[in-house]
């Protein structure tokens, strides 16, 4: 029977108290012994706890006895909140019938909240507004409730005041879930139709799959099929996720959420959002919403020491066991040696992978400037996807270059509107809309993604004193006047420093990069020319002066021709040295390319 099952998720911006509220709900339902309880129970990684974000989806089954005397099965599916993981969020929400919208009663609605609420509305979820942190002196629950109605369009008259820290109001949330969230629709007698919510690798059990059964029953020994890739497997283990423990059971029926294992060796063999069905009696059609997830941001990762290449390869292979959304292929650079070209879902995803590589595998990495995927149309009409600036065809062969455009939502206090407008205009943004909600302003802009990947978020936080929030979604591709800027050191192109940028900002960016590199490349015995070029045209130049040895020091007076002879000899030697000399570029010069901004 599904009438006593409630599947729900929690939607919130970073630091609005999502994980703390989940902890209180688990405690209230006696889901875990008090001695085993710890803060942010559902966040398993250290990096999740430190940053206050959720990276991997998680689930927990709880039992709650309501005031009406009935015992309800509550399935909390904890989802990532960041836009980089929006597809995973949409699939997790598709497994639910309701969602708690948690808003900080002192900060109000933020950009990330908006994005995830719209995803929930697209999945026809029952949304229950919750005002968290009402115990703070700065809390303004009435004003924030009005803000929810104005910005999101939800009726917030019955918004629940809660303090996740103290536990006040948690009982009311559980009662609201039982009364307002509908029971799952589906029948155990129908052919098996289950949604693959998430998958992760276990060292002992292989790939574990989190599923939400829509119709039918899934049980041990059953032969199942993944409809997206057509692979077939035999179910070895069925269970549910308790708080901090796994509970093995015989089967999962319509409406239930749990996990299965089926001797699958790699997470790459599974796809989030796929439909699982029975081989003997398959369902008529797969569940809607499945799509392949493609990386949006790319960068090169190189070990600082050449002999750590194999260690980096092993580390990437281990990380990919649990995260198939990032990709990597081998690449070589004349300046940096052997490394990998990696693709990520977005900027946060890239930061997380880099930090995990350095922290968990003790690697020291050089990262090239992040870039995006451009569509290049050649004169012959062929369309090429270009991730690496080095792969861009010759300018004479290019008809047009298209760049990815994002639709960005920015929420900021009205005092900082001017600074945000200026920043967006500098980054070639086109304003879509701007609306005032009390003392906060919501701006929607269309921006080129390559203008955002470098340092847009840091600059936004800087110009708004940290008060702005930013969220984006991929919109379209648009033709742009884009060129490749090559950096040359002593006449040799350094491929790792090449970048594709807009023609109008090419000279400024090239000159700024050369200036920062000039102070980082040590002086040689000969003059070193640093140049930025578009094709064969030099657009900027800086010179690292040569170290000078005083060859005339031994001359005590005498004829000037003696000194001239020594200086001419030195000049010839330096010229010869320059033609054969090699300049080693320090790691700091590559970091300068990353940290470069347009102040």
N, C-alpha and C positions, 0 to 999 in steps of 0.2 A: 504493500500500500504506500502511495506517495503523498497522501494528504498531510502527514506529519513531518515531511521533509522540507527544509528551508535552505536553499543555496544562495549565498550572498557574498559580496566583496566589499572592500572599503576603498573609497576614492578620496585622496587628499594630496595637497601640495607638500613639498619637503618641509619637515619640521612642524607640521600641523598636528602631529600626535597620532599618526595611523598605527604604528607598531605598539605604542603604549596602550592605545585603546584595545588592540587585539589581545594584549597581555591581560587586561582587566576582564575582557569577555571570557577568555580561557579560565581565569581564576574563578569567575562567578559561576561558571558551569562545572566547576570541580574537575576540569580537564587534566590537571596535573597536580602531583603532590607538592605541598608548599616548599619542601626541602629541595625539590628539583627545579623550582621556578627561578628564572633569571630574566633580566630586562631584554626586550626585543627578542623574544623567544623564537619567533618565526624567521628572524634574520640569521642565517647560519654562518655567513662569511664575516671576518673581521672588518673588511673594508665597508660592508653594509652598516655595521654598528658604528664605525667611526664617522662615516659621512651622513648617517641618518637617512639612508635611502634603501630601497628594495631593488635588487638586481634580478634575482631568480624568483619565479612564481613558487608558491608553497600552498599547502592546504592542510586543514585540520578538521576532524569530525568531533563535534561536541554533542552532549546530551543535556537538554534543559527541560525542567518541569515548570510549565507556565502556571499562571494564576488560575487558568480554567481546569487545572488538574491533569491535563494531557502532557505526555512526555514527547518532546520534539527533537528530531535529529537536525542539528545545525551544521552545515558544511561551509566553513569560512575559507574562501580561496583568496590568498594574499597575493596581490599582483604588483609588478613593478609600476612606478608612477611616471617615469621619465618618457619624454617623447621618442627617444631612440628605440624604446621597446614597445611602441604603440600597437604593433601587430600582435605581439604576445598578450598585451593588455586586452585587446579586442577579443581574442580567443578565450581568455580567462573570463571576461564578462559574458561571453556567449554561453558559458557553462553555468551562469547564475540566472536567477529570476529577480533579484533585488540587489541594491547597493546602498551602503551608508555613505553619504556625502559629508565628510568631516571638514569643517572650516574653522580656523583659529579665530576665536571671538575678539582677539585684539588686532589681528593683521588683516582679516577679511579675505575676499575671493582673490586668488592669484591665477596667473596665466595657465599654469599646469592643471589646476583644478578644472578650468573651463574645458580644456582639451579632452580630459577623461570623462567629464560629465556628458559631453556630446557623444562620445563613444558609447556610454551607457544608454543614452536615449536612443541611439541608433539600434541598439539591441533590445529595445522595449523593456528596459528594467524598471522596476518600482524603486524610486529613489527617496530615501529618508534623510532629510537634512539634519545634521548634528552640529551644534556649536560647542567646540571644545575649548578648554582652558578658561572656563567662566570664573575660576577661582582667582585669576590674576587681577590686580588692581586696575590695569589698563583695559580690561575686557569691556566691550560695548555690544552685548548680544542683540539688543533691539536694532541698532544701526546696521550690524552685519546681516541680520535677518532681512532687512529691507534691501541691502546690497545684493543678496542672493536672488531676491525677487526681480530686481531691476536688471542685473547682468545676465543671469541664467534663465530667468522666466519661470522658476519653480515657486510653488506656494510654500512660503516658509513660516506661515502663521503657527504651525505645530512643530517648528524646529525644536529639537530636544537639547536643552542646556546640559552640558556634561563636563566633568573634570576627569580626564583619563588618568591623571596623576594620582588623585585621591580616591577615584572609584565612584564619585557622586554621579548619579544619573545612568549608570550602566544597566541597572535592572529595567529601567524604562526603555532603553534601547532594545533589550532582548524581547520585551513584551511587544514593542512596535514591530520587530522583525516577524514575530509569530502571527500578529494580526494583519499586517499590511502586505508583507511579501507573499505572493501567491505560491501555492504548492506546484511542484514540477508537473508538466503535462507529458504523458507518455505511458506506454503499456508494456508490461513484461512479456506479454504473449506475442508481440510483434517481432519481426526479424531484428537481429542485433544491429544497433546504430549507436556508436559511441564517439564522442569528440576527444581527440588527443589534445590535452591542455598543455602539457609540458613533458619533457624527458630529461633525465640526467643519468650520469654513469656512476655505478656503485662497484667498488673493487671486487666484491664477492659475488654479487648477483648479476653483474652486467648492466644493461640499460634498463632503468625503471621508468615506467610510463604512467603519468597522471591522467586519468580518464574521467569523463562525465558521461554516464550512460543515459542516452536520450530514449531509446526504445530497446526492448529485449533484455537478455541477461548474459553476462559474461562470467564464465566459470573455468576452473582449473581443468586442463586437458583438452579444452576446446581449440579447434583450428580456426585462426582468425586471419583476416586480410586487411592490409592498409590500402585504401582505395586510390590514393594519389600515386603511389609508385608500384602498386600491384604485388608487393611481396607478401608471403604467407608465413605464419609462425604458429607454434603451439604454445598456449598459455601454460606457464609452469607454476605461477604463484599469483594469488589474488589477495588483496588486503586493503585496509583503510589506514589513513594517516592520523594517528592520535597525536596529542600534544607531547612532542619529544620522543615518541615511540611509534613503531609500526605494528599493526594488529592484523594477523593473517585471518582470512575468512574463506568461506566456500565459494561465494559468488557475489557479484554486484548486479543489482536490478535497476530498472528504469528509475531515473531521478537521483541515483546515488553517485557519489564521487569517491574514487579510490585509486589504487595503483595496481598495475600488473607487471609481471616480468615474463619474457618469452624467449630467452637465450639469444637476445640480440646483442651483437658485439660492439656496435658503434652507434652513437647518438645520431650520426649523419644518416643512418638508415631510417630515421623517423622524421616526420615533418609536423611542426606545431600547426594545429588547425585541421589535420587530416581526419578522415572518418574511418573508424574501425568497424568491420562487419564480420559476420560468420561465413566461412567458405561454403558450408553445406546449404545454408538458406540465406543468401545475401539480401541486404536491403535494396530497395528499388533505385535510390539515388543518394549521393553523398550529401552531407550537411553543407549549407551555403557558407561562403566567406573564406574558403581556403585560398591562399596564394603563396607563391615562392617569395622569400624575403631576400632582397639583394642589398649588398653593401652600398653605402652612399658616400663614405669618406675613406680615402686611401692615404697611406704614408709608408715610407720605408723604415724598417727597423734593422739596425746593424750593431753587432757587438763592438765595444771599444777596443777589445783585444781580439785579434784574428783567430786565436786558438779557442775562443769561446763559441765559435759558429755552431758546432755540433750540439753544445749545451743549449743554445738558443733554439735549435731545431727541435730537440726533445721537449723543451719547455712549451713551445707552441703546439706540438702534437698532443701533449697532456692537457693543455687548456682547451683545445678544440674538442676533446672527448666530451666536455660538458657544455660547450658553447659553439654550436655549429654555425651561428650567424656571422662569425668572423672568418675570413678566408686568408690564406697566405700562399705565396709562390716564391720560389727562389729568384733573386736578382743579384747582379753584380754591379759594382760602381768602381770606376777607375780610382776615385778618391777614397772610398770607404771600404773597398774590398767586397767580401761576400756577405749577403744579408737577405732579407725577405721583404716583399711588397705585400702589405697587409690591408685588407678591406674591413671596414667597421660600419655598424648601423648609424653611427653619429658620433658627435664629439665626446659625450660622456662615456660611451662604449669604448672609444679609443683610449681615453684617460684610464679607465678601469683596467683594460687589458695591459697597458704599459705598466701601471702600478703593480698589478699582480705578478707580472714577469719579473720586475725588479725586487719585489718583496718576497714572493714565495720561492723564486728560483735563484735569488742572489745574483742577478745579472746587471751589468752596467751597460746601458744602451745609448746609442746615438739615434735620434729620430729625425727624419727629414721633414720638411714643411708639409702639413697635410694638404691634400688636394681632393678634387671631386671628379666625377665621370663626365667628360665632355662628349658630345656627339659631333663628329666631324664629317661634313659632306664634301666629297672630293669632286673635282671637275668632271669625272666620269659618272657621277651620280651615286657612287658607293657610300654607304654610311658606316663609319668606324667609331667604336667606343674607345676613348683614350683616357686612361687613368694616370699614366706617368708622362710628365712633360717631355721626356726623352723620346717617347713613341709618337709625338706629333709629326705628321708628314711635312714635307718641304712646303713653305708658304705658296709656291707657284702651283702646287697641286690642290690647294684647298679652295673650295668655293665658298663655304661658310662654316663657322663654328657655333654650336648651340651650347648654352650653359644651363645647368639646373637652377630653377627659381623656387624659392620657398615662400610660404605664406606665414608671416611671423605675427604673433600676438604679444604685445608688450603692455604690462600694467605698471603704472608709475604714479607717485604722488604728483599733484598738479604743479608743485614748485619746480619740478625737473623736466617739464614738458619741452621747453626750449632746447635744452641740452640733448634730449633724446631725438628730437626732430633733426637737429644739426648732425648728429651721429648717423642717423638713417640716410640722410641726404648725401653725406660724404661717401657712404657705402652703396651708392647708386640705387637707393630704395625708392619705391613708388607707393605713396600713401593710398590705402584702400578706404579706411574709415577712421574716425576718431570720435569717441564719446566720453562724456563726463558722468561719473557716478559718485556723487558726494565730493570728497577731496581727492579721489583717485581718477585717473584717466586711462581709458583703454584705447590703444592704437593698433591698427592692423596694417601691416606693410607687406609689400612684395619685394623680396631682396634676393640678389644672386647668392647662391650657397657658398661660392668661393670667397665672397666678401665676409662671410660669417665664420668660416672654419678657423681662421687664424686667431683673432683676438677680440671678436665682436662682443662676446659675453663679458669678458673682463672689462672692456671699455664701457659697456653699458652699466655694469655695477659701479665702476669708478665715477662716471658722470652723474649717477643718481645716489651716490653715497651708500650704495648697497640696497636701496629700497625697491628697485625695479625687479619684476619677474618676467621671464621670457620663455616663449614656447613656439614651436614651429611645426609645419607639416609640408611635405613635398607637394609642389603645385604643378609645375610644367617645365618644359624646356623652351628657351628663348634665344634667338640669334643675338650674338654680341660681338663687339669689335675687340676680339681677344688676340693676344700675341704671346709668343714664348720669349721670355727674357733669359738669356744664357749668361752665366758669370764665368769670366775667364781670368785665370791667375797665370801670369807670365806667358800669356798667349795660348794656354791650354784650357779647354772648357771643363768646368767641374760639374758633371752631370747631376750630382746630388743637390746642387743649389739652384738648378733651373726651375723656373716657375711660369705658369700660364696666368696672365693677368690682363686687365683691361688696358687698352692702348693709352688712354688718358692718364693713367696712374703709373705707367711702366717706368718713365724716367725718374719720377719722384721715388718710387719704391726701389729701383735699381741703385740710385745715388745714395739713399739712406742705408741700404745693405752694404754697399762698398765702404761707406764711412765707418760703420760698426766693425767691418772686417779689418779695415786698415789698422785699427788699434789693437787687434788680436793676433795678426800674423807677425811673427818676430822678424826683425831686420836681418837681411842676408848680407853677404859680402858684395852683392850686386843689387841694383835697383829692381824692384818687383812692381810690375804694372798690374793693377786690378781693373778689370773692365766689365761693363754690362753691355750686352749687345742684343739687338733684335735682327736675326738673320746675319747679314754682313755689315750692318750699320751699328757703330759704337754710339751708345746714348749716354754713357757716364764713365768717368775714369778717376781713379785715385792711385797714388804712387806711394809705395813703402820705400822710404829712403834707404840707401845702402849704408852699411857701417863703413867708416872711413879710417884707413890706416895712414898715419902721417909718414910717408916714405921720404920726406925731405928733412926729417929730424936730424939725420946724420951729417947734413951739409952745414959746415960752419963758415958762412960767408962764401966767397968765390963767385964765379960767373953764373948769371941767371940761367944760361943754357944747360948747366948741369942739373938744376932743379927741374927744368922743362923736360929734359930727357927722362928723368925718373917718373914724373907725372904722366907722360905719354905711355911709358911702359906699363904703369899701373892701369891706365885707361884701357889699353889693349887686353890686359889680363882680365879685367872686369867684363869686357865685351865677350871674350871667349867663355868665361865662367857662366855668363847669362845664357849663352846658347846651349850649354850642356847642363846647367844647374837645375835641380829639382826643388820645388818649394813644398815642404810638408805643412798641410793646413791643420791647425789644432782643432780639437773637438769644439772649443768655445766658439769658433767661427760658424759652425753649423747651428749651434744653439742660438747664435745671434740672429740667424735667418728666421728661426722660430719665434723668438721673442720680439722681433721687429714690430713696432707699431707706428702709427702716423701722427704722433703727438706734434 
